[in-house]
């Protein structure tokens, strides 16, 4: 999914409650948008453990800040409302 987020990776990170310093770090360390998104998602999954569910991801993707219901439907099928 990281390759589909594009510029929205940071918005999703904020919705997943990843702090600005961490997001800035991913932004500076990685050149490609999909790599920034991947590192952010891996960090979220490691940080949140069992709470990093498809439902939580779907909720974040559907949030008005991110507005990527298309990705929620494609990658979190059956979990979004």
MDTraj code that builds the backbone (N, CA, C; nanometers):
import mdtraj as md
import numpy as np

residues = "UNK UNK UNK UNK UNK UNK UNK UNK UNK UNK UNK UNK UNK UNK UNK UNK UNK UNK UNK UNK UNK UNK UNK UNK UNK UNK UNK UNK UNK UNK UNK UNK UNK UNK UNK UNK UNK UNK UNK UNK UNK UNK UNK UNK UNK UNK UNK UNK UNK UNK UNK UNK UNK UNK UNK UNK UNK UNK UNK UNK UNK UNK UNK UNK UNK UNK UNK UNK UNK UNK UNK UNK UNK UNK UNK UNK UNK UNK UNK UNK UNK".split()
xyz = np.array([
    [0.0811, -0.1188, 0.0000],
    [0.0000, 0.0000, 0.0000],
    [0.0860, 0.1260, 0.0000],
    [0.2063, 0.1179, 0.0528],
    [0.2901, 0.2371, 0.0647],
    [0.3145, 0.3056, -0.0694],
    [0.3204, 0.2285, -0.1779],
    [0.3453, 0.2875, -0.3091],
    [0.2254, 0.3647, -0.3625],
    [0.1092, 0.3499, -0.3004],
    [-0.0123, 0.4179, -0.3461],
    [-0.0445, 0.5447, -0.2664],
    [0.0239, 0.5654, -0.1552],
    [-0.0074, 0.6803, -0.0697],
    [0.0384, 0.8133, -0.1268],
    [0.1509, 0.8140, -0.1963],
    [0.2033, 0.9392, -0.2501],
    [0.2254, 1.0412, -0.1401],
    [0.1889, 1.1653, -0.1693],
    [0.2075, 1.2758, -0.0746],
    [0.1222, 1.2611, 0.0513],
    [0.0252, 1.1719, 0.0504],
    [-0.0645, 1.1551, 0.1654],
    [-0.0021, 1.0754, 0.2798],
    [0.1193, 1.0256, 0.2612],
    [0.1809, 0.9428, 0.3647],
    [0.1947, 1.0182, 0.4968],
    [0.2267, 1.1472, 0.4893],
    [0.2461, 1.2256, 0.6115],
    [0.1136, 1.2500, 0.6826],
    [0.0092, 1.2759, 0.6055],
    [-0.1238, 1.2953, 0.6648],
    [-0.1675, 1.1683, 0.7375],
    [-0.1433, 1.0543, 0.6738],
    [-0.1784, 0.9274, 0.7372],
    [-0.0969, 0.9082, 0.8647],
    [0.0304, 0.9404, 0.8589],
    [0.1151, 0.9299, 0.9779],
    [0.0630, 1.0136, 1.0928],
    [0.0198, 1.1340, 1.0621],
    [-0.0363, 1.2199, 1.1669],
    [-0.1632, 1.1583, 1.2254],
    [-0.2467, 1.1033, 1.1390],
    [-0.3715, 1.0408, 1.1854],
    [-0.3431, 0.9159, 1.2688],
    [-0.2314, 0.8504, 1.2411],
    [-0.1904, 0.7332, 1.3195],
    [-0.1126, 0.7747, 1.4453],
    [-0.1117, 0.9064, 1.4704],
    [-0.0503, 0.9637, 1.5909],
    [0.1011, 0.9422, 1.5970],
    [0.1637, 0.9530, 1.4821],
    [0.3099, 0.9511, 1.4766],
    [0.3540, 1.0969, 1.4832],
    [0.4450, 1.1264, 1.5740],
    [0.4878, 1.2639, 1.5978],
    [0.5609, 1.3275, 1.4808],
    [0.5541, 1.4588, 1.4756],
    [0.6203, 1.5346, 1.3689],
    [0.7703, 1.5075, 1.3601],
    [0.8422, 1.4977, 1.4734],
    [0.9862, 1.4695, 1.4617],
    [1.0140, 1.3360, 1.3905],
    [0.9332, 1.2359, 1.4190],
    [0.9502, 1.1047, 1.3556],
    [0.9181, 1.1142, 1.2070],
    [0.8103, 1.1830, 1.1720],
    [0.7730, 1.1998, 1.0312],
    [0.8814, 1.2762, 0.9553],
    [0.9351, 1.3795, 1.0175],
    [1.0434, 1.4564, 0.9557],
    [1.1654, 1.3690, 0.9347],
    [1.1934, 1.2826, 1.0298],
    [1.3064, 1.1907, 1.0176],
    [1.2893, 1.0970, 0.8980],
    [1.1697, 1.0394, 0.8825],
    [1.1436, 0.9527, 0.7667],
    [1.1586, 1.0320, 0.6374],
    [1.1110, 1.1544, 0.6394],
    [1.1148, 1.2404, 0.5210],
    [1.2591, 1.2692, 0.4795],
    [1.3448, 1.2974, 0.5762],
    [1.4842, 1.3307, 0.5474],
    [1.5669, 1.2084, 0.5076],
    [1.5393, 1.0944, 0.5696],
    [1.6212, 0.9745, 0.5465],
    [1.5908, 0.9038, 0.4158],
    [1.4692, 0.9149, 0.3685],
    [1.4282, 0.8431, 0.2474],
    [1.4021, 0.9407, 0.1337],
    [1.4439, 0.9023, 0.0126],
    [1.4230, 0.9870, -0.1048],
    [1.2879, 0.9626, -0.1708],
    [1.2469, 0.8382, -0.1776],
    [1.1238, 0.8000, -0.2480],
    [1.0027, 0.8061, -0.1551],
    [0.8907, 0.8558, -0.2090],
    [0.7678, 0.8661, -0.1295],
    [0.7226, 0.7311, -0.0767],
    [0.7330, 0.6270, -0.1598],
    [0.6862, 0.4962, -0.1136],
    [0.7719, 0.4428, 0.0004],
    [0.9004, 0.4769, 0.0028],
    [0.9873, 0.4346, 0.1123],
    [0.9553, 0.5111, 0.2406],
    [0.9236, 0.6387, 0.2277],
    [0.8826, 0.7184, 0.3437],
    [0.7564, 0.6578, 0.4043],
    [0.6609, 0.6261, 0.3180],
    [0.5347, 0.5665, 0.3626],
    [0.5580, 0.4306, 0.4266],
    [0.6435, 0.3501, 0.3657],
    [0.6724, 0.2170, 0.4192],
    [0.7350, 0.2260, 0.5576],
    [0.8336, 0.3114, 0.5738],
    [0.8998, 0.3268, 0.7044],
    [0.8009, 0.3746, 0.8095],
    [0.7125, 0.4669, 0.7705],
    [0.6123, 0.5177, 0.8631],
    [0.5168, 0.4062, 0.9054],
    [0.4703, 0.3264, 0.8091],
    [0.3774, 0.2173, 0.8406],
    [0.4444, 0.1090, 0.9255],
    [0.5690, 0.0777, 0.8961],
    [0.6416, -0.0214, 0.9765],
    [0.6610, 0.0286, 1.1192],
    [0.6916, 0.1565, 1.1327],
    [0.7057, 0.2158, 1.2656],
    [0.5736, 0.2053, 1.3423],
    [0.4634, 0.2407, 1.2764],
    [0.3316, 0.2339, 1.3398],
    [0.3005, 0.0912, 1.3849],
    [0.3256, -0.0049, 1.2974],
    [0.2967, -0.1447, 1.3312],
    [0.3807, -0.1927, 1.4490],
    [0.5089, -0.1546, 1.4489],
    [0.5967, -0.1953, 1.5598],
    [0.5557, -0.1257, 1.6893],
    [0.5254, 0.0032, 1.6808],
    [0.4880, 0.0799, 1.7994],
    [0.3569, 0.0320, 1.8594],
    [0.2562, 0.0087, 1.7742],
    [0.1227, -0.0243, 1.8232],
    [0.0976, -0.1732, 1.8410],
    [0.1829, -0.2558, 1.7849],
    [0.1690, -0.3998, 1.8024],
    [0.0333, -0.4516, 1.7592],
    [-0.0336, -0.5226, 1.8481],
    [-0.1619, -0.5849, 1.8138],
    [-0.2726, -0.4818, 1.7898],
    [-0.2509, -0.3578, 1.8311],
    [-0.3500, -0.2519, 1.8061],
    [-0.3376, -0.1953, 1.6638],
    [-0.2310, -0.2324, 1.5932],
    [-0.2107, -0.1859, 1.4547],
    [-0.2890, -0.2789, 1.3614],
    [-0.4195, -0.2610, 1.3604],
    [-0.5087, -0.3499, 1.2862],
    [-0.5501, -0.2880, 1.1526],
    [-0.6073, -0.3721, 1.0669],
    [-0.6628, -0.3217, 0.9419],
    [-0.7736, -0.2213, 0.9693],
    [-0.8501, -0.2441, 1.0748],
    [-0.9577, -0.1505, 1.1090],
    [-0.9006, -0.0152, 1.1477],
    [-0.7945, -0.0141, 1.2289],
    [-0.7315, 0.1126, 1.2682],
    [-0.6753, 0.1843, 1.1459],
    [-0.6140, 0.1092, 1.0551],
    [-0.5601, 0.1676, 0.9325],
    [-0.6728, 0.2217, 0.8453],
    [-0.7781, 0.1453, 0.8321],
    [-0.8934, 0.1889, 0.7533],
    [-0.9537, 0.3168, 0.8103],
    [-0.9695, 0.3206, 0.9415],
    [-1.0237, 0.4404, 1.0062],
    [-0.9368, 0.5623, 0.9775],
    [-0.8057, 0.5437, 0.9838],
    [-0.7132, 0.6542, 0.9574],
    [-0.7199, 0.6978, 0.8114],
    [-0.7260, 0.6025, 0.7206],
    [-0.7335, 0.6350, 0.5785],
    [-0.8631, 0.7085, 0.5436],
    [-0.9706, 0.6746, 0.6121],
    [-1.1012, 0.7360, 0.5844],
    [-1.1208, 0.8687, 0.6569],
    [-1.0324, 0.9013, 0.7488],
    [-1.0421, 1.0274, 0.8213],
    [-1.0382, 1.1442, 0.7231],
    [-1.1116, 1.2508, 0.7538],
    [-1.1194, 1.3647, 0.6620],
    [-0.9832, 1.4292, 0.6374],
    [-0.8897, 1.4159, 0.7311],
    [-0.7547, 1.4687, 0.7122],
    [-0.6821, 1.3959, 0.5986],
    [-0.7009, 1.2644, 0.5908],
    [-0.6313, 1.1821, 0.4907],
    [-0.7163, 1.1691, 0.3641],
    [-0.8442, 1.1388, 0.3818],
    [-0.9407, 1.1299, 0.2717],
    [-0.8972, 1.0318, 0.1621],
    [-0.8589, 0.9107, 0.2033],
    [-0.8179, 0.8079, 0.1069],
    [-0.9019, 0.6816, 0.1266],
    [-1.0316, 0.6982, 0.1195],
    [-1.1244, 0.5857, 0.1319],
    [-1.0968, 0.4812, 0.0242],
    [-1.0491, 0.5270, -0.0921],
    [-1.0154, 0.4344, -0.2000],
    [-0.9119, 0.3311, -0.1555],
    [-0.8110, 0.3767, -0.0826],
    [-0.7081, 0.2844, -0.0337],
    [-0.7617, 0.1953, 0.0776],
    [-0.8479, 0.2505, 0.1617],
    [-0.9086, 0.1704, 0.2678],
    [-0.9897, 0.0562, 0.2065],
    [-1.0652, 0.0872, 0.1022],
    [-1.1467, -0.0150, 0.0371],
    [-1.0609, -0.1200, -0.0343],
    [-0.9514, -0.0752, -0.0938],
    [-0.8646, -0.1676, -0.1669],
    [-0.7812, -0.2556, -0.0757],
    [-0.7245, -0.1976, 0.0321],
    [-0.6279, -0.2708, 0.1141],
    [-0.6823, -0.3193, 0.2473],
    [-0.7949, -0.2671, 0.2906],
    [-0.8514, -0.3061, 0.4200],
    [-0.9906, -0.3624, 0.3996],
    [-1.0115, -0.4263, 0.2877],
    [-1.1422, -0.4804, 0.2496],
    [-1.2132, -0.5503, 0.3649],
    [-1.3389, -0.5153, 0.3798],
    [-1.4196, -0.5814, 0.4807],
    [-1.4053, -0.5235, 0.6208],
    [-1.3186, -0.4215, 0.6373],
    [-1.2999, -0.3658, 0.7707],
    [-1.3498, -0.2249, 0.7813],
    [-1.3698, -0.1570, 0.6689],
    [-1.4154, -0.0179, 0.6776],
    [-1.5665, -0.0126, 0.6846],
    [-1.6152, 0.0938, 0.7461],
    [-1.7606, 0.1064, 0.7604],
    [-1.8180, 0.1973, 0.6554],
])
top = md.Topology()
chain = top.add_chain()
for i, resn in enumerate(residues, 1):
    res = top.add_residue(resn, chain, resSeq=i)
    for name in ("N", "CA", "C"):
        top.add_atom(name, md.element.get_by_symbol(name[0]), res)
traj = md.Trajectory(xyz[None], top)
